[in-house]
Amino acid sequence: MSSLPCGTRNYSYAEDMAIVRTKTQWALIAAFLMLLFAGPLFLGNFWLNKINLIGITLIAATGLNILVGYCGQLSIGQVGFIAVGAYSSAILTGKLGLPFPVSFICSGLMAGIIGLVFAIPSVRVKGFYLAITSIAAQFIIVWIIQKWTGLTGGTNGLTVPDASIGSLVFNSQKSFFYLIIGVAVICVFLAKNLARTRVGRAFIAIRDNDLAAEVMGVNLFYYKMLAFFIGCFMAGIAGSLLAHWSVSISPDNFSFSESILYVGMIIIGGLGTTLGPILGVVLIRLLQVGVTQSTPWLQSALPGMPNGFATGITPILFGLIMVLFLIFEPRGLAHRWNLFKFSYRLWPFSY
């Protein structure tokens, strides 16, 4: 089924590869970006805080989607590589005095290099066996952070200096908004383009059938390692932003449950799509806000229950909502959005 609007045709390869085809699409994208970047003008610190968290999460989730959704390499340790980026940036800026732009890039490179170390088994194993390797990466990284107290501060964590680019200092939710959302928009755009290149097609071939891809001349080792590097690089730069945005970091910020949540985000949003991570991240983070805000109401509505019951039931409700969503929409929100677009385009002809 074509994804082009009715009456739009491809007359050249360049047109076929174009991301934005029509004037309407250009206008909608321009309007969305203008509305997005005007957010700090009418939003308070509470919602700016949540949007900044969504932006950081989206960067890491986009990298995970490239690895899992496009290349088919199951990884459940993304937060471990976010931790590598966060601590790398904190150490480079706080202890070595390097400027933020340098530490930002170095954080991504450090996470990518460490990701390559744990990617080596992907050549031999896949599926749940590879997932176990990524879980091991998560626990090994966090264990090293906890034990290397002279460098990382151990369980006490580190205080992170303000991020700055020249004379521009990012020390408020409003200023961080433009930095985080700007990086997130660039990452999504690059991921969209990557999926349409030779590298992206090689990733998809490996995901669909790695044996057939190898027979066709795809270098499995090279492309699997490249997918891990890109996914971990994005996790690293997300970690760098997280560290400076949070002001302080500790091993408690990088739990295994958060890694599971990242996998849930890209599955709920839609694996192997550019829109999927966006929808999945927004849904899960807003759902977390809603569940958290409902805790006081539950405490007042259930006065006879033991202390802490409402706090304990909120994650149960959160998990139940996710399970129900996966049952009734297993292909993700991106698939539902495509169905809506097709039905909208065919609506005049449905009578």
Secondary structure, 3 states (H helix, E strand, C coil): CCCCCCCCCCCCHHHHHCCCCCHHHHHHHHHHHHHHHCHHHCCCHHHHHHHHHHHHHHHHHHHHHHHHHHCCCCCCCHHHHHHHHHHHHHHHHHCCCCCHHHHHHHHHHHHHHHHHHHHHHHHCCCCHHHHHHHHHHHHHHHHHHHHCHHHHCHHHCEECCCEEECCEEECCHHHHHHHHHHHHHHHHHHHHHHCCCHHHHHHHHHHHCHHHHHHCCCCHHHHHHHHHHHHHHHHHHHHHHHHHHHCEECHHHCCHHHHHHHHHHHHHHCCCCCHHHHHHHHHHHHHHHHHHHHHHHHHHHCCCCCCCHHHHHHHHHHHHHHHHHHHHCCCCHHHHHHHHHHHHHHHHHCC
